Protein backbone atom coordinates (compact mmCIF):
# COMPACT_ATOMS: atom_id res chain seq x y z
CA UNK A 1 0.00 0.00 0.00
CA UNK A 2 1.15 3.51 -0.75
CA UNK A 3 -0.47 6.49 0.94
CA UNK A 4 1.15 9.16 -1.20
CA UNK A 5 2.27 8.17 -4.70
CA UNK A 6 3.27 5.28 -6.94
CA UNK A 7 6.82 5.14 -5.54
CA UNK A 8 5.85 5.09 -1.86
CA UNK A 9 4.94 1.41 -1.42
CA UNK A 10 5.96 -0.55 1.66
CA UNK A 11 7.20 -4.14 1.70
CA UNK A 12 5.22 -6.89 -0.05
CA UNK A 13 2.91 -8.83 2.27
CA UNK A 14 3.11 -12.65 2.23
CA UNK A 15 0.19 -14.98 1.70
CA UNK A 16 -0.08 -18.48 3.17
CA UNK A 17 -0.34 -20.68 0.07
CA UNK A 18 -1.54 -23.69 2.09
CA UNK A 19 -5.07 -22.20 2.21
CA UNK A 20 -5.84 -22.50 -1.52
CA UNK A 21 -5.81 -25.12 -4.23
CA UNK A 22 -3.60 -25.18 -7.31
CA UNK A 23 -6.25 -23.88 -9.72
CA UNK A 24 -7.86 -20.86 -8.12
CA UNK A 25 -7.42 -18.61 -5.11
CA UNK A 26 -9.44 -15.87 -3.51
CA UNK A 27 -7.65 -13.48 -1.18
CA UNK A 28 -8.97 -10.79 1.13
CA UNK A 29 -6.72 -8.34 2.89
CA UNK A 30 -7.50 -5.70 5.51
CA UNK A 31 -5.68 -2.46 4.74
CA UNK A 32 -5.43 0.74 6.74
CA UNK A 33 -5.85 3.69 4.40
CA UNK A 34 -5.73 7.36 5.18
CA UNK A 35 -8.35 10.00 4.44
CA UNK A 36 -6.84 10.88 1.08
CA UNK A 37 -7.47 10.61 -2.64
CA UNK A 38 -3.94 9.20 -3.04
CA UNK A 39 -4.04 5.66 -1.64
CA UNK A 40 -2.70 3.02 -4.01
CA UNK A 41 -2.60 -0.77 -3.84
CA UNK A 42 -0.84 -3.29 -6.07
CA UNK A 43 -0.86 -7.11 -6.14
CA UNK A 44 1.71 -9.62 -7.32
CA UNK A 45 1.58 -13.39 -7.78
CA UNK A 46 3.35 -16.36 -9.33
CA UNK A 47 1.54 -18.88 -11.49
CA UNK A 48 1.25 -22.58 -10.60
CA UNK A 49 4.13 -23.43 -12.96
CA UNK A 50 6.50 -21.44 -10.73
CA UNK A 51 7.26 -18.65 -13.19
CA UNK A 52 8.39 -15.30 -11.83
CA UNK A 53 6.14 -12.69 -10.28
CA UNK A 54 3.53 -10.81 -12.28
CA UNK A 55 2.36 -7.51 -10.84
CA UNK A 56 -1.03 -5.88 -11.22
CA UNK A 57 -1.62 -2.32 -12.29
CA UNK A 58 -1.66 0.31 -9.55
CA UNK A 59 -5.20 0.63 -8.17
CA UNK A 60 -6.09 4.03 -6.75
CA UNK A 61 -8.41 4.01 -3.73
CA UNK A 62 -9.92 7.35 -2.77
CA UNK A 63 -10.96 7.59 0.89
CA UNK A 64 -13.19 10.43 2.10
CA UNK A 65 -13.92 10.02 5.81
CA UNK A 66 -15.84 13.30 6.08
CA UNK A 67 -19.09 12.61 7.99
CA UNK A 68 -22.27 12.98 5.96
CA UNK A 69 -24.35 15.83 7.32
N, CA and C atoms as a LAMMPS dump frame, in Angstrom:
ITEM: TIMESTEP
0
ITEM: NUMBER OF ATOMS
207
ITEM: BOX BOUNDS ff ff ff
-5.0000000000000000e+02 5.0000000000000000e+02
-5.0000000000000000e+02 5.0000000000000000e+02
-5.0000000000000000e+02 5.0000000000000000e+02
ITEM: ATOMS id mol type element x y z
1 1 1 N 0.85 -1.173 0
2 1 2 C 0 0 0
3 1 3 C 0.894 1.234 0
4 2 1 N 0.495 2.208 -0.781
5 2 2 C 1.15 3.514 -0.754
6 2 3 C 0.106 4.548 -0.377
7 3 1 N 0.46 5.448 0.506
8 3 2 C -0.468 6.489 0.944
9 3 3 C -0.15 7.841 0.315
10 4 1 N 0.756 7.866 -0.649
11 4 2 C 1.152 9.156 -1.205
12 4 3 C 1.273 9.141 -2.729
13 5 1 N 2.015 8.177 -3.261
14 5 2 C 2.266 8.167 -4.701
15 5 3 C 2.676 6.768 -5.138
16 6 1 N 2.966 6.602 -6.418
17 6 2 C 3.274 5.275 -6.941
18 6 3 C 4.655 4.769 -6.547
19 7 1 N 5.49 5.593 -5.963
20 7 2 C 6.819 5.139 -5.543
21 7 3 C 6.926 5.007 -4.03
22 8 1 N 5.808 5.119 -3.311
23 8 2 C 5.847 5.087 -1.857
24 8 3 C 5.351 3.8 -1.231
25 9 1 N 5.43 2.681 -1.947
26 9 2 C 4.938 1.411 -1.415
27 9 3 C 5.827 0.886 -0.295
28 10 1 N 5.215 0.148 0.624
29 10 2 C 5.962 -0.549 1.659
30 10 3 C 6.392 -1.914 1.149
31 11 1 N 6.781 -2.794 2.061
32 11 2 C 7.196 -4.145 1.699
33 11 3 C 6.002 -4.962 1.219
34 12 1 N 6.271 -5.965 0.383
35 12 2 C 5.225 -6.886 -0.047
36 12 3 C 4.765 -7.71 1.145
37 13 1 N 3.48 -8.006 1.21
38 13 2 C 2.905 -8.835 2.267
39 13 3 C 2.811 -10.272 1.77
40 14 1 N 3.167 -11.235 2.603
41 14 2 C 3.112 -12.65 2.227
42 14 3 C 1.704 -13.197 2.357
43 15 1 N 1.457 -14.269 1.638
44 15 2 C 0.189 -14.981 1.703
45 15 3 C 0.496 -16.444 1.974
46 16 1 N -0.27 -17.077 2.835
47 16 2 C -0.082 -18.485 3.174
48 16 3 C -0.691 -19.34 2.074
49 17 1 N 0.143 -19.917 1.221
50 17 2 C -0.343 -20.678 0.066
51 17 3 C -0.987 -22.003 0.442
52 18 1 N -0.925 -22.423 1.694
53 18 2 C -1.543 -23.692 2.089
54 18 3 C -3.059 -23.583 2.197
55 19 1 N -3.622 -22.377 2.053
56 19 2 C -5.066 -22.204 2.21
57 19 3 C -5.823 -22.243 0.891
58 20 1 N -5.158 -22.454 -0.232
59 20 2 C -5.843 -22.495 -1.521
60 20 3 C -5.557 -23.801 -2.237
61 21 1 N -6.149 -23.954 -3.416
62 21 2 C -5.809 -25.117 -4.228
63 21 3 C -4.911 -24.645 -5.372
64 22 1 N -4.552 -25.549 -6.268
65 22 2 C -3.596 -25.183 -7.312
66 22 3 C -4.252 -24.551 -8.534
67 23 1 N -5.567 -24.424 -8.547
68 23 2 C -6.248 -23.883 -9.718
69 23 3 C -6.768 -22.464 -9.529
70 24 1 N -7.226 -22.148 -8.335
71 24 2 C -7.862 -20.856 -8.122
72 24 3 C -7.69 -20.426 -6.673
73 25 1 N -7.487 -19.138 -6.472
74 25 2 C -7.419 -18.607 -5.114
75 25 3 C -8.296 -17.367 -5.009
76 26 1 N -8.716 -17.103 -3.819
77 26 2 C -9.437 -15.874 -3.509
78 26 3 C -8.804 -15.319 -2.244
79 27 1 N -8.382 -14.073 -2.296
80 27 2 C -7.653 -13.482 -1.182
81 27 3 C -8.371 -12.224 -0.722
82 28 1 N -8.481 -12.06 0.584
83 28 2 C -8.968 -10.793 1.129
84 28 3 C -7.898 -10.26 2.069
85 29 1 N -7.775 -8.966 2.105
86 29 2 C -6.721 -8.336 2.891
87 29 3 C -7.267 -7.065 3.525
88 30 1 N -7.138 -6.941 4.841
89 30 2 C -7.498 -5.697 5.508
90 30 3 C -6.356 -4.706 5.331
91 31 1 N -6.696 -3.481 4.966
92 31 2 C -5.68 -2.464 4.738
93 31 3 C -6.097 -1.175 5.431
94 32 1 N -5.169 -0.556 6.119
95 32 2 C -5.427 0.741 6.745
96 32 3 C -5.071 1.83 5.741
97 33 1 N -6.073 2.613 5.365
98 33 2 C -5.855 3.685 4.398
99 33 3 C -6.225 5.017 5.018
100 34 1 N -5.478 6.031 4.653
101 34 2 C -5.727 7.359 5.18
102 34 3 C -6.83 8.086 4.436
103 35 1 N -7.333 9.138 5.045
104 35 2 C -8.345 10.004 4.443
105 35 3 C -7.656 10.821 3.36
106 36 1 N -7.617 10.272 2.16
107 36 2 C -6.837 10.875 1.081
108 36 3 C -7.311 10.336 -0.265
109 37 1 N -7.186 11.127 -1.303
110 37 2 C -7.47 10.614 -2.642
111 37 3 C -6.265 9.898 -3.257
112 38 1 N -5.184 9.752 -2.492
113 38 2 C -3.944 9.204 -3.039
114 38 3 C -3.489 7.941 -2.322
115 39 1 N -4.393 6.991 -2.132
116 39 2 C -4.036 5.665 -1.637
117 39 3 C -3.93 4.748 -2.851
118 40 1 N -2.889 3.942 -2.899
119 40 2 C -2.701 3.018 -4.012
120 40 3 C -2.419 1.622 -3.467
121 41 1 N -2.872 0.614 -4.201
122 41 2 C -2.6 -0.771 -3.844
123 41 3 C -2.18 -1.504 -5.116
124 42 1 N -1.314 -2.494 -4.948
125 42 2 C -0.836 -3.294 -6.072
126 42 3 C -0.67 -4.729 -5.59
127 43 1 N -0.956 -5.684 -6.459
128 43 2 C -0.861 -7.108 -6.136
129 43 3 C 0.23 -7.736 -6.983
130 44 1 N 0.8 -8.83 -6.494
131 44 2 C 1.714 -9.622 -7.317
132 44 3 C 1.51 -11.088 -6.98
133 45 1 N 1.781 -11.949 -7.965
134 45 2 C 1.58 -13.389 -7.776
135 45 3 C 2.446 -14.165 -8.764
136 46 1 N 2.698 -15.411 -8.414
137 46 2 C 3.348 -16.358 -9.325
138 46 3 C 2.287 -17.331 -9.818
139 47 1 N 2.486 -17.886 -11.01
140 47 2 C 1.543 -18.885 -11.49
141 47 3 C 1.895 -20.258 -10.923
142 48 1 N 1.035 -21.256 -11.185
143 48 2 C 1.247 -22.583 -10.595
144 48 3 C 2.443 -23.306 -11.208
145 49 1 N 2.954 -22.825 -12.346
146 49 2 C 4.132 -23.429 -12.96
147 49 3 C 5.424 -22.939 -12.308
148 50 1 N 5.321 -21.94 -11.432
149 50 2 C 6.497 -21.439 -10.734
150 50 3 C 7.246 -20.349 -11.475
151 51 1 N 6.628 -19.769 -12.496
152 51 2 C 7.262 -18.649 -13.195
153 51 3 C 7.386 -17.461 -12.256
154 52 1 N 8.156 -16.48 -12.661
155 52 2 C 8.391 -15.303 -11.825
156 52 3 C 7.125 -14.512 -11.541
157 53 1 N 7.271 -13.513 -10.7
158 53 2 C 6.138 -12.692 -10.278
159 53 3 C 5.565 -11.877 -11.436
160 54 1 N 4.252 -11.735 -11.417
161 54 2 C 3.526 -10.811 -12.285
162 54 3 C 2.856 -9.806 -11.37
163 55 1 N 2.972 -8.528 -11.685
164 55 2 C 2.36 -7.506 -10.837
165 55 3 C 1.146 -6.903 -11.523
166 56 1 N 0.187 -6.523 -10.719
167 56 2 C -1.028 -5.885 -11.218
168 56 3 C -0.757 -4.416 -11.521
169 57 1 N -1.703 -3.779 -12.192
170 57 2 C -1.618 -2.316 -12.294
171 57 3 C -1.751 -1.694 -10.902
172 58 1 N -1.463 -0.43 -10.798
173 58 2 C -1.659 0.312 -9.553
174 58 3 C -3.139 0.672 -9.461
175 59 1 N -3.792 0.291 -8.377
176 59 2 C -5.198 0.633 -8.168
177 59 3 C -5.279 1.791 -7.184
178 60 1 N -5.928 2.852 -7.605
179 60 2 C -6.09 4.035 -6.753
180 60 3 C -7.369 3.883 -5.944
181 61 1 N -7.265 4.105 -4.632
182 61 2 C -8.412 4.011 -3.729
183 61 3 C -8.572 5.362 -3.051
184 62 1 N -9.653 6.038 -3.371
185 62 2 C -9.922 7.351 -2.766
186 62 3 C -10.742 7.151 -1.504
187 63 1 N -10.266 7.706 -0.396
188 63 2 C -10.962 7.593 0.887
189 63 3 C -11.368 8.992 1.335
190 64 1 N -12.664 9.166 1.573
191 64 2 C -13.19 10.43 2.101
192 64 3 C -13.945 10.096 3.374
193 65 1 N -13.328 10.361 4.516
194 65 2 C -13.924 10.021 5.812
195 65 3 C -14.722 11.175 6.407
196 66 1 N -15.042 12.173 5.595
197 66 2 C -15.84 13.298 6.076
198 66 3 C -17.244 12.81 6.419
199 67 1 N -17.733 13.06 7.63
200 67 2 C -19.089 12.614 7.992
201 67 3 C -20.143 13.249 7.08
202 68 1 N -21.155 12.474 6.759
203 68 2 C -22.271 12.979 5.964
204 68 3 C -23.169 13.785 6.882
205 69 1 N -23.491 14.993 6.456
206 69 2 C -24.345 15.826 7.32
207 69 3 C -25.694 16.071 6.671
